Amino acid sequence: GNSAAALGCVYGGATVAAWYPITPSSSVAEAFQKYCSKLRVDAATGQNRFAIVQAEDEIASIGMVVGAGWNGARAFTATSGPGVSLMTEFIGLAYFAEIPVTIINVQRGGPSTGMPTRTQQADILSCAYASHGDTKHVLLFPEDPHECFEHSAVALDLADRLQTPVFVMTDLDIGMNQRLCEPFEWDDARAYVPGKVMTAEALEAGRDFGRYKDVDGDGIPWRTLPGTHPTKGSYFTRGTTRNPYAQYSERGPDYIYNVERLLKKFATAATLVPQPVVRAARQTTPLGVIYFGSTSPAMVEALDALAGDGVHIDAMRLRAFPFPASVRAFIDAHERVFVVEQNRDGQMHSLLVNELDVSPAQLVRVRHFDGTPITARFITQAIMSHVQAKETAQ
């Protein structure tokens, strides 16, 4: 999975990787270096078309990635939960200054050093709201190495298009274990998506440039890259609030315009991220289940086992946050929805309740968090126990 994510970054156009070693993500950058040596060297000149930097720590690595993204390079870092904790201030800067950043988080058990050689899905909330203040970040949830390959390339596109940090939320189970998956396929005709980057020609023609101005209602402003034009299109990049033309301002209306526009951009993101995958039960049922990431193989097996016992459940595999409208529709269509995840506190459950304003009682937590990969037996027993208890109570 880590190697697949690295290959996805190579094909996705990443030219800069800055990282600091941390289990279980180190092999992402190591594999990226290996693939770049084969695939990103100019055949005519022998020059490298990539830059890979092992920084002195996670703070420096994310700083380099933010700087590279600001300069127009496709850039990423790979880390785990403790690394994300150290990166949060720079992540907040990238969110508010609107700079493309891709972060591959190979999750492990926490808190603190936690279980470096065990798996969990325990960084959901810390990444969704990373940094202080009102922040929300795009999260992608690959289920296997094939989707690690695809989602890493998609993350680089989304980061450029949305001008924001994007997390690929893999984990140790996917990243470091052997898994069967679909073969990787890449369309060489696929075009990169730079998003709203204003050209020198547009500036020369007199086009209005407001770095933080929403011109078409999707919340995404136009940006320029350094050196685009000798006299036009420059702006001051800052982490402090400003007006739509990037001029420093602490006026309330300017601040409100900025943060509400960022919410518009987040809503736009929900239409661009990988959409959920739904598996309908063989018959109409009031029960649903939501799952994501590395729980997928166990969940598919559990659904078959439950159906064999007469318990039919519609299933939705989440592939991204922000949640598309179909997620709320799926929950509304069922009396009870199980939320299967690998952490103690039911973080995806909390995210669904917080973001979709659904009743917590409608969502049933199924939590596995001992550090081993979740099993179909665990899921089946947890759901059967709840179903039987409900039937007894009635």
C-alpha positions as CSV (number, residue, x, y, z in Angstrom):
1,G,0.0,0.0,0.0
2,N,2.8,2.5,0.8
3,S,4.5,1.6,-2.4
4,A,1.3,2.0,-4.3
5,A,0.7,5.4,-2.8
6,A,4.2,6.4,-3.8
7,L,3.6,5.2,-7.4
8,G,0.4,7.2,-7.5
9,C,2.3,10.3,-6.5
10,V,4.8,9.7,-9.3
11,Y,2.1,9.3,-11.9
12,G,0.0,12.1,-10.3
13,G,2.8,14.6,-11.1
14,A,4.4,15.1,-7.7
15,T,7.8,16.7,-8.2
16,V,8.6,17.4,-4.5
17,A,8.5,15.1,-1.5
18,A,9.7,16.3,1.9
19,W,9.5,13.9,4.8
20,Y,10.8,12.7,8.1
21,P,11.0,9.0,8.9
22,I,8.2,7.6,11.0
23,T,6.7,4.2,11.3
24,P,4.7,3.0,9.4
25,S,5.0,5.6,6.6
26,S,8.7,5.7,5.9
27,S,8.5,3.3,2.9
28,V,6.2,5.8,1.1
29,A,9.0,8.2,0.6
30,E,11.6,5.4,0.0
31,A,9.4,3.9,-2.7
32,F,8.8,7.3,-4.2
33,Q,12.6,7.8,-4.5
34,K,12.9,4.4,-6.2
35,Y,10.1,5.0,-8.7
36,C,11.3,8.5,-9.4
37,S,14.8,7.2,-10.3
38,K,13.1,5.0,-12.9
39,L,10.3,7.2,-14.1
40,R,11.2,10.9,-13.5
41,V,14.7,11.2,-15.0
42,D,15.0,13.1,-18.3
43,A,16.1,10.6,-20.9
44,A,18.0,13.2,-22.9
45,T,19.9,15.1,-20.2
46,G,19.9,12.6,-17.4
47,Q,18.6,15.3,-15.0
48,N,16.2,14.5,-12.3
49,R,12.7,15.9,-12.6
50,F,12.0,15.6,-8.9
51,A,13.3,16.7,-5.5
52,I,13.2,14.5,-2.4
53,V,14.3,16.0,0.9
54,Q,14.6,14.2,4.2
55,A,14.0,17.1,6.6
56,E,15.2,17.4,10.2
57,D,11.7,16.9,11.5
58,E,8.0,16.8,10.5
59,I,7.6,20.5,11.0
60,A,10.3,21.3,8.5
61,S,9.0,18.7,6.0
62,I,5.5,20.2,5.9
63,G,7.0,23.7,5.7
64,M,9.0,22.6,2.6
65,V,5.8,21.1,1.0
66,V,3.8,24.3,1.7
67,G,6.6,26.3,0.1
68,A,6.7,24.0,-2.9
69,G,3.0,24.1,-3.3
70,W,3.0,27.9,-3.2
71,N,5.6,28.0,-5.9
72,G,3.4,25.8,-8.2
73,A,5.0,22.4,-7.7
74,R,3.0,19.3,-6.9
75,A,4.3,18.3,-3.5
76,F,3.5,15.8,-0.8
77,T,4.7,14.5,2.5
78,A,4.1,11.1,4.2
79,T,3.7,10.7,7.9
80,S,1.7,9.1,10.7
81,G,-0.4,10.5,13.6
82,P,2.4,12.0,15.7
83,G,3.8,13.7,12.6
84,V,0.4,15.2,11.8
85,S,0.3,16.6,15.4
86,L,3.6,18.4,14.8
87,M,2.5,19.7,11.4
88,T,-0.8,21.2,12.4
89,E,0.2,24.9,12.5
90,F,1.6,24.7,8.9
91,I,-1.5,22.8,7.9
92,G,-3.6,25.6,9.2
93,L,-1.4,28.1,7.2
94,A,-2.0,26.1,4.0
95,Y,-5.7,26.0,4.7
96,F,-6.1,29.7,5.2
97,A,-3.5,31.0,2.7
98,E,-5.0,28.4,0.3
99,I,-1.9,26.5,-0.8
100,P,-2.1,23.0,-2.3
101,V,-0.6,20.3,0.0
102,T,-1.0,16.5,-0.1
103,I,-0.4,14.5,3.1
104,I,-0.3,10.7,3.1
105,N,-1.2,9.6,6.7
106,V,-0.4,6.0,7.3
107,Q,-2.3,5.6,10.6
108,R,-1.2,3.7,13.6
109,G,-2.3,3.3,17.2
110,G,-2.2,6.3,19.5
111,P,-2.2,8.5,21.6
112,S,1.4,9.7,21.9
113,T,3.8,7.1,20.6
114,G,1.0,4.6,20.9
115,M,1.5,1.4,19.0
116,P,3.9,2.1,16.1
117,T,3.6,-1.4,14.7
118,R,-0.1,-1.8,15.0
119,T,-3.0,-0.5,12.9
120,Q,-5.9,1.8,13.7
121,Q,-8.2,4.4,12.0
122,A,-7.7,6.8,14.9
123,D,-6.6,10.0,13.2
124,I,-10.0,10.9,11.6
125,L,-10.9,13.8,13.7
126,S,-7.4,15.1,14.2
127,C,-6.9,15.3,10.4
128,A,-10.4,16.5,9.6
129,Y,-10.0,19.5,11.8
130,A,-6.2,19.8,12.0
131,S,-4.9,23.2,13.3
132,H,-6.5,25.7,15.6
133,G,-9.6,27.8,14.7
134,D,-12.3,26.8,12.3
135,T,-10.6,24.4,9.8
136,K,-11.9,21.6,7.7
137,H,-9.8,19.4,5.5
138,V,-10.4,17.0,2.7
139,L,-9.8,13.3,3.6
140,L,-9.6,10.3,1.2
141,F,-10.1,6.8,2.5
142,P,-8.6,4.1,0.2
143,E,-9.6,0.5,0.9
144,D,-6.5,-1.3,-0.6
145,P,-3.3,-0.7,-2.5
146,H,-5.2,-0.2,-5.8
147,E,-7.1,2.8,-4.3
148,C,-3.9,4.0,-2.6
149,F,-2.5,4.3,-6.1
150,E,-5.6,6.0,-7.4
151,H,-6.3,8.2,-4.5
152,S,-2.8,9.6,-4.1
153,A,-2.9,10.9,-7.7
154,V,-6.5,12.2,-7.1
155,A,-5.3,13.9,-4.0
156,L,-2.7,15.9,-5.9
157,D,-5.4,17.0,-8.4
158,L,-7.8,18.0,-5.6
159,A,-5.1,19.9,-3.7
160,D,-4.4,22.0,-6.8
161,R,-8.0,22.4,-7.8
162,L,-9.2,23.3,-4.3
163,Q,-6.0,25.1,-3.2
164,T,-6.1,23.3,0.1
165,P,-4.5,20.5,2.1
166,V,-5.7,17.0,1.2
167,F,-5.1,13.9,3.3
168,V,-4.9,10.3,2.0
169,M,-6.0,8.3,5.1
170,T,-4.4,4.9,4.7
171,D,-3.2,2.8,7.7
172,L,-0.5,0.2,8.7
173,D,-2.8,-2.7,7.7
174,I,-3.0,-1.4,4.1
175,G,0.5,0.2,4.0
176,M,2.7,-2.6,5.2
177,N,0.9,-5.9,4.6
178,Q,0.6,-8.0,1.5
179,R,-2.8,-7.6,-0.1
180,L,-4.4,-8.8,-3.3
181,C,-6.0,-6.0,-5.3
182,E,-6.8,-5.0,-8.9
183,P,-3.9,-4.3,-11.2
184,F,-2.8,-0.7,-11.4
185,E,-3.8,1.1,-14.6
186,W,-2.8,4.6,-15.7
187,D,-4.1,6.5,-18.6
188,D,-1.1,8.3,-20.2
189,A,-3.6,10.7,-21.8
190,R,-4.9,11.9,-18.4
191,A,-4.3,15.6,-18.1
192,Y,-3.2,17.2,-14.8
193,V,-5.7,19.6,-13.2
194,P,-3.9,22.8,-12.1
195,G,-7.2,24.5,-11.2
196,K,-7.7,28.3,-11.3
197,V,-4.2,29.6,-12.1
198,M,-4.2,32.9,-13.9
199,T,-1.8,33.3,-16.7
200,A,0.4,36.2,-17.7
201,E,-1.8,36.7,-20.9
202,A,-4.9,37.1,-18.8
203,L,-3.2,39.6,-16.5
204,E,-1.9,41.5,-19.4
205,A,-5.4,41.7,-20.9
206,G,-6.5,43.5,-17.8
207,R,-8.4,40.7,-16.1
208,D,-9.3,41.5,-12.5
209,F,-7.2,39.6,-10.0
210,G,-8.3,39.3,-6.4
211,R,-6.4,36.5,-4.8
212,Y,-9.1,35.6,-2.3
213,K,-12.1,36.7,-4.3
214,D,-14.9,34.3,-5.2
215,V,-15.8,35.0,-8.8
216,D,-18.2,32.2,-9.6
217,G,-19.8,30.9,-6.4
218,D,-17.7,27.8,-5.9
219,G,-15.6,29.3,-3.2
220,I,-12.3,28.8,-5.1
221,P,-10.4,31.9,-5.9
222,W,-7.9,32.4,-8.7
223,R,-4.2,32.3,-7.9
224,T,-1.0,33.3,-9.7
225,L,2.4,31.5,-9.5
226,P,5.5,33.4,-8.6
227,G,7.0,35.2,-11.6
228,T,3.9,34.9,-13.7
229,H,4.0,38.6,-14.7
230,P,6.7,41.3,-14.0
231,T,4.2,43.9,-12.7
232,K,0.8,42.3,-12.3
233,G,-0.7,39.4,-10.3
234,S,1.5,39.7,-7.3
235,Y,0.1,39.5,-3.8
236,F,1.2,39.1,-0.2
237,T,0.7,35.6,1.2
238,R,-0.1,35.6,4.9
239,G,-1.8,33.5,7.5
240,T,-3.6,36.5,8.9
241,T,-6.9,37.6,7.6
242,R,-7.2,39.9,4.6
243,N,-9.7,41.3,2.1
244,P,-10.4,39.6,-1.2
245,Y,-7.4,41.4,-2.8
246,A,-5.0,40.0,-0.2
247,Q,-4.6,43.3,1.7
248,Y,-4.3,42.9,5.4
249,S,-7.5,43.5,7.2
250,E,-9.0,42.7,10.6
251,R,-12.4,44.1,9.7
252,G,-15.2,41.7,10.7
253,P,-16.9,41.7,7.3
254,D,-13.6,40.7,5.6
255,Y,-13.0,37.9,8.0
256,I,-16.5,36.6,7.7
257,Y,-16.3,36.7,3.9
258,N,-13.1,34.6,4.0
259,V,-14.2,31.9,6.3
260,E,-17.7,31.6,4.8
261,R,-16.1,31.4,1.3
262,L,-13.9,28.6,2.6
263,L,-17.1,26.7,3.6
264,K,-18.4,27.2,0.0
265,K,-15.2,25.7,-1.2
266,F,-15.6,22.7,1.2
267,A,-19.1,22.2,-0.2
268,T,-17.6,22.2,-3.7
269,A,-15.1,19.6,-2.6
270,A,-18.0,17.2,-1.7
271,T,-18.9,17.1,-5.4
272,L,-15.3,16.5,-6.5
273,V,-14.0,13.8,-4.1
274,P,-14.4,10.0,-4.8
275,Q,-18.0,9.2,-4.2
276,P,-19.3,6.4,-1.8
277,V,-19.8,2.9,-3.0
278,V,-23.2,1.3,-2.1
279,R,-23.9,-2.4,-1.9
280,A,-27.7,-3.0,-1.7
281,A,-29.0,-6.0,0.3
282,R,-31.0,-8.7,-1.5
283,Q,-34.2,-7.5,0.1
284,T,-35.6,-4.3,1.5
285,T,-34.2,-3.6,5.0
286,P,-34.3,-1.0,7.7
287,L,-30.7,-1.6,8.5
288,G,-27.6,0.0,7.0
289,V,-23.9,0.0,7.7
290,I,-21.2,2.6,6.9
291,Y,-17.6,1.6,6.7
292,F,-14.4,2.8,5.1
293,G,-10.7,2.0,4.4
294,S,-9.1,-1.2,5.5
295,T,-12.2,-2.6,7.1
296,S,-13.5,-3.4,3.6
297,P,-12.5,-7.1,3.2
298,A,-13.8,-8.0,6.6
299,M,-17.0,-6.0,6.0
300,V,-17.8,-7.8,2.7
301,E,-17.3,-11.2,4.4
302,A,-19.4,-10.1,7.3
303,L,-22.3,-8.9,5.1
304,D,-22.4,-12.3,3.4
305,A,-22.4,-14.1,6.7
306,L,-25.1,-11.9,8.1
307,A,-27.3,-12.4,5.1
308,G,-26.8,-16.2,5.5
309,D,-28.3,-15.8,9.0
310,G,-31.2,-13.8,7.7
311,V,-29.9,-10.3,8.7
312,H,-29.9,-8.2,5.5
313,I,-28.1,-4.9,5.6
314,D,-27.5,-2.2,2.9
315,A,-23.9,-1.1,3.0
316,M,-22.1,2.1,2.1
317,R,-18.3,2.4,1.9
318,L,-17.2,6.0,2.4
319,R,-14.3,7.1,0.2
320,A,-14.0,10.7,1.2
321,F,-14.8,13.6,3.5
322,P,-16.5,16.1,3.1
323,F,-19.5,13.7,2.8
324,P,-21.4,13.9,-0.5
325,A,-25.2,14.4,-0.2
326,S,-25.7,10.6,-0.8
327,V,-24.3,9.9,2.6
328,R,-27.1,11.8,4.4
329,A,-29.7,10.2,2.0
330,F,-28.4,6.7,2.9
331,I,-28.7,7.4,6.7
332,D,-32.2,8.9,6.3
333,A,-33.3,5.8,4.4
334,H,-32.7,3.5,7.3
335,E,-33.9,3.2,10.9
336,R,-30.5,2.1,12.2
337,V,-27.1,2.5,10.6
338,F,-24.0,0.7,12.0
339,V,-20.7,2.6,11.8
340,V,-17.8,0.3,11.6
341,E,-14.4,1.7,12.4
342,Q,-11.1,0.9,14.1
343,N,-10.7,3.3,17.0
344,R,-11.9,3.6,20.6
345,D,-14.1,6.7,20.5
346,G,-16.1,6.2,17.3
347,Q,-14.5,9.1,15.4
348,M,-16.3,8.5,12.1
349,H,-19.6,8.3,14.1
350,S,-18.8,11.7,15.7
351,L,-17.9,13.2,12.3
352,L,-21.1,12.0,10.7
353,V,-23.2,13.4,13.6
354,N,-21.3,16.7,13.7
355,E,-21.3,17.3,9.9
356,L,-24.7,15.9,8.9
357,D,-26.6,16.8,12.0
358,V,-28.1,13.4,12.2
359,S,-29.5,11.9,15.5
360,P,-26.7,10.0,17.4
361,A,-29.3,7.4,18.4
362,Q,-29.7,6.5,14.7
363,L,-26.1,5.5,14.3
364,V,-24.7,2.5,16.1
365,R,-21.0,2.3,16.9
366,V,-19.1,-0.8,16.0
367,R,-15.5,-0.2,17.3
368,H,-12.4,-2.4,17.1
369,F,-9.2,-0.9,18.5
370,D,-6.8,-3.5,19.8
371,G,-4.3,-2.8,17.0
372,T,-5.0,-5.9,15.0
373,P,-6.9,-5.8,11.7
374,I,-10.7,-6.0,12.2
375,T,-12.2,-9.4,11.3
376,A,-15.5,-10.5,9.8
377,R,-16.3,-12.5,12.9
378,F,-15.9,-9.4,15.1
379,I,-18.3,-7.4,12.9
380,T,-20.8,-10.2,12.6
381,Q,-20.9,-10.8,16.3
382,A,-21.2,-7.1,17.1
383,I,-24.1,-6.5,14.7
384,M,-25.9,-9.7,15.6
385,S,-25.7,-8.9,19.3
386,H,-27.3,-5.5,18.7
387,V,-30.0,-6.9,16.4
388,Q,-30.9,-9.7,18.9
389,A,-30.9,-7.2,21.8
390,K,-33.3,-5.0,19.9
391,E,-35.6,-7.9,19.0
392,T,-35.7,-9.0,22.7
393,A,-36.5,-5.4,23.8
394,Q,-39.4,-5.3,21.4
